[in-house]
Amino acid sequence: MSGDGEGAPRRRPRRLERAQVGPGPLSDLKDLLYRVYLAAGAPTLDEIVEDIAIDDSLTGAPGRDTVRRCLSSPEAPPNQADAVAVAVVLGRRASWDGDELATRIGALWVEAHLDEQPGKPLCAVTDPFALEVHRAIDLAPLRGGTALPGLPAYVERAHDERLYTVVMDAAAGNSRLVTLVGESSTGKTRACWEALRALPAGWRLWHPIDPTRPGAALAELARLGPRTVVWLNEAQHYLLTPATDLGERVAAGLRSLLRDPRRGPVLVLGTMWPEYWTRLTTRPPARTGEDLHAQARELLTGHDLRVPAAFSGPDLRSAARHARLDPRLKYAVEHAEQGQITQFLAGAPALLERYRTAPAAARALIEAAMDARRLGHGLALPRKLLEAGAEGYLTDDQWDLLGDDWLAVALADVTSPLRGTRGPLARMRPRDGRSLPPDPCFRLADYLDQHGRRHRRTAPVPVALWNALAAHAAPGDRLKPAREARDRGLLRIAARLYEAVGDADALLDLAGLLDEAGRMDEALDCCRRAADSGGLRAVRAAAEMLHDNGRTSEALSWYRRAAEAGDKHAVGAVAELLEEAGCPQEAIAWYRRAAGTGDGNSVRAVADLLDRAGRADEAIAWLRPVAEGGDSQAWRLMARFLARAGRTQEAADAYRRAVALGDPYAAREAARMPASPVGADEVVRDRQGGDRARPGTAVPAAGDGMEGALAPLRAGADQGDPQAMRQLGEALREVERRGEALEWLRRAAEAGCTDAFRPHAELLAEVGRTDEALDWYQRAADGGDSGAVWAVARLLNAAGHVEEALHWYRRAVEAVTDDDLWIASGAPGEHAPLDEVLARLGARAAEGDGEAVRVAAARLREAGRVREAIDWYQRAAEAGLDRARETAAELLAELGDVDEALDLLQEDADAGDVDARWALASMLREAGRTDAALDEYRRAAAAGSEDALWSLTALLCAEGRAAEAHEQLRSVRYESVPLSRAELADTVAGMLEEADRTDEAISWYQQAADAGSRPSQERAVELLGEAGRTDEAVGWLRRRADAGDTETARTVAEVLAGAGRIDEAITWYRRAAEQGDPCAAREAADMLARAGRSEDALDLLRDLAHAAGDANCWWKGAGVLLDLGRVDEAVNWYQRAADCGYPLALPRAVQLLHTAGRVDESLRLRRFGWEPDGSIAGPWQVRAVEEASERSAAVAGHVRRLVRDPVTY
């Protein structure tokens, strides 16, 4: 081989890659080893091993693989002596101090081995229940006494395929995050557990829980290294942390981890209920002014994987096959309703049965726990809270009949296990990673928790539970219930809960409640109490509240207080309020102070106020140091003030500086001034977005301002500046002062300004001085201006000098680059006779210029000389230009020479051109040679043409061979992911529809719908409706709904409603609402109201509010009643909506009462809210105000007694 000869160059092996390690001692060790490796010149592994072998002083003797691991592996070197040996020989090559290096490497090796990375090796993670996978129901063991494994047999579904893809992407080296979103007990955590099997050896798993989940995550997140699984089961506990920013800090840390290549790959696996996902990922309305979950939203959005609540279709069949191996799965498949197999396995039916059949006291405990959780209480429910709250769920008779030991008996009932799983309530015991209150605490089963949230949404919360929350919940668990009470219009209860929390955040929330209730003084008192704890936010909140209520002087006092305490925002706010109040001098002083904190807006505000006060010189002096610091806006504002003061030259300079710093408005503002001070080029560049070949101008067309605009240019031109001469000439030309323009352009050109040559020539041509124009065009052309060459050719041609023109056309074609050749060749007859242009292109083609060939062919085709174009395209193909032969074939086909065209394409296809084979197949298809086309499409697809694969499947569908098309599409990949069953069927259906094979398309759309595609279902229904087959559509949808598809009921209703079958539609709307469809009740009510059946609409909404727990029904019903003019009933329905947590219901009811003329009632409702029984609350005060009132009353009484009997008192 040639490389073996003496003197042949030797290729040096590629440099070793740097180890990717997270922060910590191991990272320091790897970094030091790699730095000395680079400093040593990156020797080969063999060179390093040889150096070690000849050094008898070294105790380590690593081989090639060990050396490679020391330098490039993310793992710690197992032997200290090996790491030291590698470092010492590398240090010797790099002339480093060997003894010092050996000491540092040895110390870092020890630290790295002592430093335990977060988490544990994945191979040691063997207990799924430690990762919070639900235990399954317990059944008898298998025949022969063999015990069942801890988890039942697993049935993979569509989401498992997608999860596997994410996991494999992480295993391949890419950091990934995925959050499985689904209802309780749907298999989210189990799916994550199963996915761990796909990870190779060397991965770790980190499950942060001690002392709290977000606290544990923050403590060690920065130490995570590569190949770590971050296990965030119930991720809302990490990211949703009311009243603290812990969740946002965790989210920010996770985002940094995922983006850090040195710490990747990592795999973040999370699970979450849909309601928490919505809360964390929904952008708040702009009017709220605060975004509590911005980091979490950026982290999560686009990384959700939905887990269906039920098995359906193919999944059920797969579960039945797996059930042969596991009696628990078999029992669940046989007994689970509506495909809810995972819920059944987790004991859900038994939990519901225990709840529904529980004795009164036990049921009261469960419902108190359900309501406490849906009101926002944490997982740990204190026994005293449950005991006190349960009273509100018992009738008087039930309460009186309870025994003295009722609580112990009821707790024993609800905590006893069910088939190996937890009971409705489970005792929580303190342990590592879990901190609990001293009172015994219980946790509600997840499934019952979610059942309560869904089915008790419209159930009123008894006052006993509200009181229990205020008395017995931990302070941190009172804030969410307080906010829930506020949303429900229970202002008195909300105030009591806020008071019980007692921290600054709660007091500010209480202040907001009181402010909205029109109780401003009490709100301010809460702000004062919050501010007393050192909270600047409270001071600012009070100031904003006062300002919003028009109490400007008091707002100023509070803002001053905040400013003095160091609130930068408050400094600017004081200045703004003073300006609004007409106190410019004080405002200027405060704006100056705000400017000192770096507030650029305040800098400009000072200047504006000074200018308005007639102190322009002070404004300019104030702005100058800011402008000179690089602030383009300050230069522009200075220029404006200077121009108003008539200081034109200084204004011009200031505008130029603003333009130079990139100010987007400076040049345009200058051009609009009565005397524009900026040069022509700056204005044109600003307007056109960049420099042009020939700069223009934008000076005033006429008037007194024109000379002022030209003055700076004249000054430069008079001083002999060629560019200023050229700019002045351009400006004069634009305003039609041609004589002066010619003079200045001539001077610029003669002074050596080449940019002036062509503008001078153009202007000479315009005034008819052709010979002089040609001379200057010649000079421009000789200077490399290709546009000038074409200009000469056109000018000579127009003057009748054809031979000379042809010479210049030849020169233009020869000089032009490939990029400009198409433009330069022009349309036939535009620049020169086509044959002349072709001759020059031919000359270039003969020298191997393939682009010239392509351009010639295209120009001939445009001119209608198709046969000649075909010859040129073939020449282009021979020159190696892409698609030239295909274009020639297309032209032949247009002429009717299909066989010759096919021969051309066949030649390229046989030579291995995949695109040509695809074009060949397409031409065969157009020629009606379907079988041959299919064969060629298959060959092209097999050679890697994705276009050919799609064309093949489309043709198969057009020929009625949809099953074959379906098989072909199985090989399609999007970002390495195969099409799902639904996507495959939907694609085939679309192709069939495109081919007007509607019946077959409907069948395939139905298959796609059965595989889970909602859009395919909608399209199938649309096509059936268009074909007049409504009954068929309804029948198909009914079968889907009866098979457990809970999202189909409303579609059935809509189809029936469209057919005018209202009563049938109502039945299906009701069914959809009962299955949780949030839109069904509203659509049904609207339909009934349009049909004049408002009472039926109200009955339906009332029934669904109770039966389906649909809180929207109360709000919708209130609107129906309002339309009917029934105010009292509407207010009552708004109160029921509020009881479900509708925050807008209270202000809507207040407005409604006021509009009805019941002003006193409206005012009382606004100030005091509702009581849990629906009545308007009586007057109440917050505790601090109440205590102050009591002290005042006591003092007043003391004074009265003293006056009445001064001797005895």
ROMAR-595302 format. One record per residue (C-alpha): residue in one letter; x, z, y. Coordinates in steps of 0.02 Angstrom, whole numbers, plus 50000, padded with zeros to 5 digits. Last residue first. Example, Ala and Ser with C-alpha at 12.3 -4.5 7.8 and 13.67 -1.06 7.14 Angstrom:
s506845035749947;a506155039049775;
//
This chain:
y468565450252766;t467735466852819;v468135465753003;p467915447153038;d466185446652959;r465315430253001;v466855421453071;l467925426552924;r466555421752803;r466425404352880;v468335402252880;h468455406852695;g467085394852653;a467985380752745;v469595384852653;a468695384352486;a467865367852530;s469555360352578;r470325366452415;e468875358852317;s469065342452410;a470935342152370;e470535345252187;e469285330952188;v470545319552273;a471855323752141;r470605321951999;v469915305152045;q468175306152117;w466435303152047;p464755297752116;g463465293651982;a463745279651858;i462525265151848;s461655265551680;g462245255251533;d462435269451407;p464335268651422;e464195272851609;w464315258851735;g465375256351891;f465655269152030;r466005259652191;r465345242352145;l463815249052057;r463415260552201;l463595246252326;s462465234652226;e461145248252208;d461185251152396;v461095232452431;r459625227852322;g459235212052421;a459285200352271;t460935193252332;h461675210752330;l461065213752153;l461825197252095;q463475200552182;v463665217452098;a463175209751929;r464515196351950;p465795209552004;l465415219351843;a465395204351725;l467065196951780;p468085208951672;y467185203851511;g467695217251385;c466235217851265;d465365231351367;a465535219651515;a464495206751423;r463185220151389;q463185224551574;y462985206051617;w461485205951499;n460715220651592;v461035212251760;a460165196551696;e458695206951635;d458495214751806;v458685197951895;r457415187351800;g457465171851912;l457395159551766;d459115152551810;l459725170551814;l459035173151640;v460005158151575;g461595164451661;a461385181551584;g461185173251415;k462865164551432;w463735180851473;w462875190051331;c463235175851209;n465085175351251;a465255192051162;d465015183850994;g464935198050868;a464115186250745;a462555196350707;h462335205750871;a462845192650998;l462155179350883;d460415186950883;r460405189151072;l461015171251100;l459695164150983;d458295174151062;l458875168851234;a458925150351185;d457195151751106;e456575159051269;s457385144551363;r456525131051261;g456345117551393;a457325104651289;r458785106051409;a458745124851381;l458785122351192;m460315110951202;d461205122551323;a460885137351208;a461565127851058;e463125122351152;r463455140151210;a463195147451037;a464365134950954;c465825136051074;p466745151351007;d466625146250823;g466785162850730;q465915159350565;e464295166850633;a464405154550777;a464565139850657;r463065145850555;r462015147550711;y462525130150767;w462035124050595;t460295131350602;i460105125450782;a460525107550730;e459135107650601;d457925113150737;i458595099950858;r458535084250751;g458745072450899;a460075061750811;g461405068050930;a460855085750890;l461085082250705;v462845075550733;e463265090350846;a462605102850719;v463615095250578;t465165095850689;r464775114150728;a464775118250542;t466425109650505;e467665122950559;t467225135150419;d467725123250281;g467205133750130;a466505121150006;d464785122750086;a465525116350250;r466315101350165;r464705097350072;r463745098750234;l464965086850318;w464695073750184;g462805075350193;v462795074450382;a463885058850383;e462785050450251;d461235054850350;t462035047250505;r462445030550425;g462015019350573;a463715010550564;e464245018050730;g463775035150662;l464805032650504;l466275027050610;e466135042150725;v465985054250577;a467535046850496;r468455048150663;e467985066550682;q468555070450505;s470185061450536;p470455071450696;r470215087650595;s471545083350466;g471565096350326;a471805087050162;d469925084550146;a469975076650318;a471315064450260;q470245059750110;q468765057250226;y469815046050336;w470255036450178;s468415033650134;i467985029050313;a469385016150316;e468745008450155;d467035006050232;t467784999550394;r468914985850328;d469124978250501;a471024976450477;e471344989250613;e470165001050521;l471164998650363;m472775002450456;g472015018150530;a471395023950360;v473115021450283;t473885032050422;d472555045550401;a472865046450213;l474735048650236;e474545060950379;a473345071750278;r474485072050127;s475945076750237;l477215063850294;p478985067650242;v480115077850358;s481875071450398;e481445069750583;y479935059350532;r480135052450357;v479235038150268;s479515036950080;r477725041850037;l477135027150143;q477405014850000;e476235024649886;h474845024350015;a475075005750042;e474855003149855;a473235013349859;a472635003250008;r472704986349923;g471254978450018;e472284963850082;a472314970850258;c472894987350185;l474324978750095;l474764969750255;a474824986050354;t475874994150218;l477134980050222;s477204979650412;w477564998350414;l478944996450286;a479654981350376;d479764990850539;e480685004850446;s482004992450390;g483185001350269;a483674987950142;a482214993050030;a481064989750177;a481804972450200;r481604968550015;r479824975150013;y479374965050169;e480104949550085;d479034951949930;l477474955450033;a477744939650135;a477934929249977;d476294936149913;t475414933250079;r475884915250116;g474584913350254;a475804905550378;e475704921050488;r476194931550335;l477654920150299;m478204921950480;s478114940950465;a479124940650305;l480474929850385;a480524941350537;w480804956250420;r482154946450330;a482964942250496;d482954960650543;v483814964950379;d485234952450406;g486154952550238;a486754934450228;d485214930250125;a484164935650274;d485164924550391;e484894909150284;q483084913650250;l482764914350437;l483364896550462;d482444890450307;l480844898550370;a480984889150534;e481244872750442;d479714876450337;v478684881050490;d479044865250589;g477414866350687;l478194865950860;e477804884450882;a478614887550713;l480184878750774;l480174889850928;e480024905650823;a481444899650712;a482564897150863;t482114914750920;e482584921550749;r484224911850757;a484644919950924;r484104937550866;d485814945250904;l487164933950973;g488574929850851;a489254913750927;e488454904250782;a486804911850833;a487084905951011;r487394888350947;q485754889650853;y484934895451014;w485684880251102;d484964868250974;i483264876650986;a483314875351175;e483614856651160;r482064855051053;v481074866051174;r481374856751336;g479894865251420;a480894870751573;e480744888951522;r481454884651352;l482894875551433;r483264890751540;a483224902051385;a484414890951291;a485634890351436;v485574909151455;r485914911951270;v487384899951271;a488134907951426;e487974924951341;g488984918351193;d490514914751302;g491734907651174;e492714895551286;a491524881651237;a490094892551300;r490904893351472;a490974874551479;g489194873551416;l488624885051554;r489424873251680;a488554858351603;l486924867851591;v486974871451777;e487224853051813;d485814848551693;l484664860951778;p484874853151950;a485484866552071;h484964883352141;e483094884252114;g482904868052016;p482614876551851;a482524895451878;g484144903851925;s485824902651838;a486434917251943;i485064928951888;w485434925651704;l487304926151731;d487314942851822;d487794954251676;d488904940751602;t489944940251761;v489834926251890;a491364916451938;e491124900751835;v489284899251880;a489644901452065;r491094889052064;r490014876151980;y488654879052111;w489984877252247;h490534860252180;l488724855152161;a488424859152345;e489894848252396;e489164833852299;v487404837052367;h487814837952554;g485984835852604;a485944850452726;a484844860552608;n486124857752468;l487534863452582;l486614879452629;r486134883052448;a487914880952387;v488614891252530;a487364905452494;w487804905052309;v489644907652350;a489204921252478;g488294931152345;s489894931052242;d490834940552379;g492614940452312;g493594939152476;d493694920252460;a491804920352457;a491724930352619;r492964918352703;q491984903252643;y490364911252707;w491244912952875;d491694894552879;l489984889252817;a489154899152957;e490274890653086;d489734873753019;t487914878853012;r487674885253191;g485774884253177;v485324901453245;e484894907953071;a486474900552998;l487534910153124;l486564926053079;e486914923452894;a488764920152927;h488954936153029;p488044946252896;r489224938052766;f490854942052854;a490404959452922;d490794969252764;t492534961252772;c492954971552928;g494624963952978;a494534965153167;e493964946953170;a492444951853068;a492024966653180;r492244956153338;r491144942453265;l489814955253214;w489854962353392;e489644945253473;l488324939253351;a487284955053380;e487394953053569;g486694935453555;r485454940253421;r484504954053511;e483074952753386;v482884971553357;e483644970253184;r485094959653247;l485524973353373;a485624986253234;e486704975053124;g487884971453269;l488034990053307;q488404993753124;r489754980253120;m490554986353281;a490495004453217;q491354998453058;p492694989553159;d493075005353266;g493894998653425;q493485012953545;d492085002453620;a491335001053446;g491325019853423;a490475022953590;r489285008553561;l488775016353395;p488445033353476;a487425024953614;l486335014253501;a484985027553477;g485025031753662;e484875013353702;m483355012353592;g482465027653659;d481975019453822;g480925006353738;a481084994153597;a481084992553410;p481725010053381;v483245010753267;a483155009653079;t484695000653023;g485374989652887;p486864990852771;r487314975152671;a487794978652490;r486674993852489;d487075012452488;g485835024852415;g484035030752407;q483315017052516;r482685027952657;d484155039952662;r485435026052643;v484585016352781;v484585031052900;e486405035352866;d486945017352888;a486125015053056;g486995029453143;v486045045053189;p485555049953365;s483805042853370;a483195043853548;p481335047353547;m481595055653377;r480815047453227;a482475040753163;a483235058153173;e481825065453067;r482115051852938;a483985055252934;a483775074152921;y482395074752792;p483275075152623;d484725086252679;g486185080652571;l487625089652657;a488195073252739;v486445070752809;a486465088052888;r488195084652959;r487605068253033;y486085076953108;a487215089853191;d488365076553262;a486925066653333;a486175082453409;e487845086253492;q487885068653565;t486085069553622;r486085086253714;g484405082953795;a483765100553761;r482485093653641;a483895084753550;l484885100853537;f483405110353465;r483105096953333;a484955095753292;m485035114553267;l483565113553146;r484455099753050;w486095109253045;a485195124952984;q484325114752850;s486015108452788;d486715125852762;g488585123952730;g489335139552810;e489485129752972;a487595129452976;v487465148352961;p488785150753095;r487835138553211;l486065144853184;w486145160053299;a487055150253436;i485725136753428;a484315149553437;e485185158553581;d485335142053675;a483505138353640;r482875154453719;g481215147853781;a480225160553680;r479725146753560;d481575143253530;l481945161553495;l480485162653375;d481035146953283;a482845152653271;v482345169653202;a481185161253075;r482605149853020;v483695164552970;s482175173252896;n481885158552780;g483695159652723;d483505177652662;g485285183352625;t485065201852658;g485695199752837;a484295187252865;a483075201352834;r483875211552974;r483815196753092;y481985194453044;w481705212753088;a482475210653261;i481565194353290;a479905202353243;e480205216453367;q480445203753504;p479015192753445;c477665206053444;g476085195353432;a475305204353284;e475655189553169;e477495190553218;l477505209153184;l476705206053016;e478005192952972;a479455204153023;v478785218652922;a478575207152771;g480375201152789;v481015218952777;a479785222852636;h480545209752523;k482245217852538;d481585234752478;g482985247152519;a482055263452552;e482015259552739;a481145243352697;a479845252252590;r479455264552731;r479375250252855;y478155241352738;w477095257152734;s477035258752923;l476695240252944;a475235241452823;e474535255552931;s474615244453085;t473885229752991;r472325237652920;g471485221052882;n471015225152702;d472325213252631;h473625221452743;l473155238652680;m473295233352499;e474935224552530;a475655240252609;a475025251352469;a475765239652338;r477435239652432;v477515258452427;a477015258752244;r478335245952198;l479635256752284;g479315270052152;g480215286452183;s478995298052095;d478195301652263;a477775283152274;a476555284752130;r475695299452217;r475635289752380;c474935274452290;c473575285352214;d473145292152387;l473055274352452;a471765270052319;e470755285252370;d470755279152550;m470275261552499;r468745265152395;g467995247752400;a467865246552211;e469235233352208;d470355245952299;l469895259652176;l470365249052026;g471985243452108;a472445261452144;l472085265851963;d473275252151906;l474555259152028;l474295276551957;a474525269851780;d476155261351826;a476785277051916;d476495288551768;g475005300051742;v474345293751577;a472905306051589;e472505300151765;y472375282251702;l471215288351564;r470105297651689;a470055282651805;a469555271151662;i468155283051614;r467485283151792;l467675264351810;l466745259551653;g466565241451712;r467065234751541;d468695227651609;r469095244951680;a468765253051511;e469915240451429;r471255244251558;a471125262751521;p471145259051333;k472795249751360;l473575263951460;r473075278151345;d474265274951200;g475825278551302;p475115295351353;a474785300251171;a472945300051130;h472065316851117;a471065320651274;a470815303851359;l470605294851193;a469405308051133;n468365306251290;w468225287551265;l467805290651083;a466415302751127;v465735290651257;p465245278851118;v466015261351119;p464645248351124;a464695235750980;t464925217851044;r466665215250973;r466245225350818;h466315210950696;r467925202550747;r468995216950807;g468305228050669;h468715215350533;q470465213950607;d470775232450591;l469885232650422;y471125219850359;d472605229050434;a472145245650353;l471975259050486;r473485270350506;f473365289250510;c474265302650608;p474525321250579;d474775330250748;p476625331850793;p476665314250866;l477605301150765;s479345293050768;r479725280150635;g481425272550600;d481965285850477;r480415294850417;p478865303350486;r477325301650376;m475845290450410;r474265295050314;a473275279650263;l471535274750320;p470435261550236;g471355264850071;r473075258050033;t473385246849883;g473575251149698;r471795247049651;l471105256049804;p472045271449866;s471175287349929;t471335289050118;v469515286150167;d468765298950048;a470075312450071;l469855310450259;a467975312750244;v468145328550137;a469455336150253;l468405331950407;w466785338650333;d467515355550287;d466235365250388;g464845355050312;l463955341050402;l462065341850413;d462015344350602;w463055328750634;q461985317650523;d460395324150606;d461075321350781;t461625303750736;l463445300450696;y464605287750775;g464965297950932;e465545312750829;a466925301950753;g467885302150917;a468335320550911;e468935320050731;l469815303250750;l470725309250906;k471165325750824;r471895316550673;p473055306350782;l472985287350761;a474705279450735;l474505260450750;g474395260350939;h472795261551041;g472255245151121;l470365246151132;r470265236350969;r471285250150887;a470195264350952;d468645254750899;m469235252350721;a469845270350706;a468175277150769;e467335265250646;i468365271750501;l468065290150548;a466205287050567;r466155278550396;a466935294050319;a465665305250406;a464175294450356;p464665292250174;a465605276050137;t464645261350064;r465105248450195;y466885254550219;r467275256050033;e466545238750003;l467555231550146;l469145239250077;a468735233049902;p468465215549970;a470125216050064;g471215222549922;a472765212349966;l472365200449823;f470645197349896;q471385193350067;t472595181249984;i471175172649892;q469985169650037;g469325153249963;q467555155550028;e467275171049920;a468605178149805;h467995182349630;e468675169349508;v470235164849606;a470585183349638;y470415187949454;k471575173749403;l472825178949537;r472835196649469;p472875190449289;d474495180749320;l475145165849222;r473525156049199;a473165159049384;h474515146549431;r473385132049380;a471875139449471;a472925141949627;s473425123549624;r471595118449612;l471175129949758;d472595122549861;p471995104849823;g470285108149900;s470275123950004;f471195140450013;a470695151650158;a471295159250322;p472495144950356;v474275148950408;r474775140650572;l476615138050604;d477115142050783;h478735136450865;g478085125751008;t477915140451126;l478755156051057;l480325159151160;e479685151851323;r478085162151306;a479065177851264;q480165175851418;a478675173051534;h477655187351460;l477135198051609;d476895183851732;e476305191151895;g475495183152049;t473735184051981;r473205168752080;a474305157151977;p473265160551822;p474295167651679;r475165155751558;t474535158751382;t475935161451255;l475955180351233;r474075183451240;t473685168451130;w474955173750999;y474245191451002;e472495184850968;p473135173350831;w473905187350728;m475795186950715;t477235183750596;g479055180950636;l480565173050553;v482115170550661;l483455160550572;v485235161250637;p486545147650633;g487315152050745;r488245165450839;r489565154150915;p488255140950954;d487295152951069;r485575145551106;l484615155150972;l485445171551020;s485095169051205;r483255165851168;l483205181251056;g483945191951194;a482675185451320;a481255189451199;v481935207051170;r482085209651357;e480305203451382;g479675215551251;l480625230151325;d479915227051500;t478815242351494;a476995246351539;p476335236451391;t477565231251254;l477065214651175;l478685206851111;y479315218150972;h477655225050908;q476915207650934;a478125201350802;e477075208450661;n478525204850543;l480075200950644;w481435197850514;v483005190650597;v483905180950460;t485765180750492;r486945166550448;p488015168450605;g488225184950697;l487095198050772;r487945210450887;a486925206651044;l485315210450951;e485905227750899;a485115240151020;l483805228151087;a483015225650916;a483025244150877;g482145248151041;p480865234251014;r480455240950840;t480575259450878;p481905271650817;d482285262250703;i481335246350654;p482525231450658;h482445220550501;w484085211050486;l484405199550337;r486115192750292;w486665175550231;g488235172550126;a487395164549977;p486225150050011;l484495151250089;a483025143649994;r482495160249917;l482125167050091;a480605155650098;e479685166549972;w479805181550086;c479225171450236;a477705165450139;r477335183450085;t477365188850268;k476075175850318;g474955177150165;t473215177450242;s473105196450244;s472665197650429;e472305181450520;g473625168350551;v475165163550649;l476825161150560;t478175161650693;v479675150050674;l481385151050752;r482895140250713;s484775140250733;n485505124450656;g486875125150524;a486165116450370;a485435132950309;a484445133450471;d483755116150438;m483365121650261;v482345136150329;v481365124950447;t480985112550309;y480435126650193;l479235132650327;r478465115250336;e478215114550148;d477555132350147;h476275127750280;a475545114650164;r475235127050023;e476305135249889;v475435146749765;y476415162449722;a476165172349563;p475725190449600;l477005202449673;g477735217949593;p477925209749424;l476625213849292;a477145225449152;t477255218448977;g476115228648864;g475925215148731;r474565206448829;l474855207249015;p474615223249111;a472905229349173;l472525226049356;d473195232349523;i472735223649685;a474225216849781;r475445225749893;h475615217850064;v477355211750114;e478025224350238;l479885220450225;a480135236250122;f478725229550014;p479745214149970;d481095224749888;t482595214549832;v483665212549987;a485425214949916;c485715196149896;l485225194150077;p486725204450130;k486165218750243;g485665220350425;p486755222650576;q488615220150543;e489595235350487;d491195237250585;l492435246050472;h493055229650399;a493225221750571;e494075237150641;v495365236950501;w495715218350525;l495825221150713;a497185234250687;g498175223150569;i498035208150685;r498615218350835;t500105225850741;a500635209050670;l500535201250844;e501605214950920;d502915213050785;g502925194050795;d503135192450984;w502535174551013;s503685159351004;a502235147950949;r503065143750782;r503495162050756;g501715167050801;l501055155250667;v502185163150538;v501655180650592;a499795177050602;v499675169750427;a500655184550355;v499575197150448;a497965189450380;d498675189350203;a499265207350218;q497525213050271;n496685205850115;p494835201450112;p494935190450268;a493305193750365;e491985180350343;p491625167150475;s492855155550387;s494015145050493;l495695153650515;c495805166650377;r494725155850263;r495925141150282;v497405152350245;t496515158750089;d496155140950031;r497955135350057;g498725150249967;p499015167550037;a500625177149999;g500535193650094;t501975205950089;l503015196450217;s504875200350230;d505315187150101;d504905173150222;i505125156650127;a503355157050053;i502525160950219;d503265145650304;e502765134750155;v500965141150161;i500875137150348;e501595119750323;d500405116250179;l498925121650284;t499445109550420;p500145115350586;a498975117150737;g500335116350871;a500855134550858;a499825138651013;l498305131850922;y498585143350773;v498985157850891;r497305155450974;y496425153750806;l497105170250741;l496655179150903;d494885172050903;k494605176750720;l495145194750749;d494115196450909;s492585189250821;l492835201550679;p492955215750805;g491265211550883;p490265197050952;g489565184250830;v490685172850729;q490875153950722;a492615150950649;r493595137750744;e493805121150653;l495465116150575;r496375101550657;r496245084850566;p497695080050455;r499085070250540;r499125051650503;r500865046250450;p501525030450532;a502445018550416;g504345020150433;e504655017650250;g503215009350164;d501795019350091;g500515014850222;s500574996750176;m500005000050000;
//
